[in-house]
Amino acid sequence: MKKILIIISLFSMALAITSCSSENGRFNVKNSWCSEQLTPKLEKVTISADILFVYNSSSLDDSSLDGKKQLDGLVSHLLGNNLSDIQSIKIVGYTDRIGSKQYNYDLGLARAETIKEYLQNHNIQTNYIIESKGKEYPITDGCFKLAGDELRACLQPDRRVQLYVERGN
């Protein structure tokens, strides 16, 4: 019963931060922050890279109030859910398919590192695991006939950062 209440509580808090939904099993592009309880000890958080970073960069977009709001909401979520129970946070950066495999791998890694630094600067001290999937594991399909801005918009869901928060107790 206690586990069910904890899961319901975490789910409710995630919904309070932002609406979290999927469409056909995919990340809904209108939602830029999504928390999903995978097991009682493992939570997955997905954030759209487009609201966080300057396009094609690992620099946080200072002009994006939405991005700052999402990161601050994530920090509040982590600080408000028994921070001392967190054993590790794995941060994985993903990109779209535009560009070379190596370039996208490096960009995903740099974006994951930027999120790690942001969390550390906001008192989230834990063991961090940084990883990049680059352009592997895309969410989108059906963008192959598009070009330019239409292609970039279609591939938006592929540009994301996922955090896996592992708790000990």
C-alpha positions, 0 to 999 in steps of 0.5 A: 500500500505504501509503494502505491501511495508513493508512486501515486504521489510522485505521479501527481507531482509530475502532473502538477509540474507539467502535463505528461502524456503520450500519443501512440506510445510516443513523447508528446511534443507539446510537453517538454518535461515528463516523469515516469516511474519505471519501478519503485526505485527508478524514475525516468524524466524526459525533457525536450532539448529544444526548450533547453538548448540553442539549436545545434548546441549544448549551451543552455538557451538563456532566452528560453523562459520555458527551459529555465522553468522546466529545469527549475521544476526538475530541481524542485522535484528532485529536492522535494522527493527525499534527495538523500535517497538518490543513489545516482542519476544517469543522464542520456543525451539524444539528437536528431539524425541530421549530421554525422554519427560522431557529431551527434554523439558528441553533441548528445554527450555535451548536452548531458554534461550541461544538465549534470552541471546545472543540477550540481550547481543547484545542490543536487549532489549525487553520483552521475553517469553521463551517456550519449545515444546521439542519433540512435533510438529516434522517436520519429518516423515518417520525416524522410520526405521533408527538408529544411525547417519542416524536417527540423520540426518533424525531428523535434521529439528525437532531440531530448535528454533523459534522466534515470533517477535511481533511489536506494530506499 
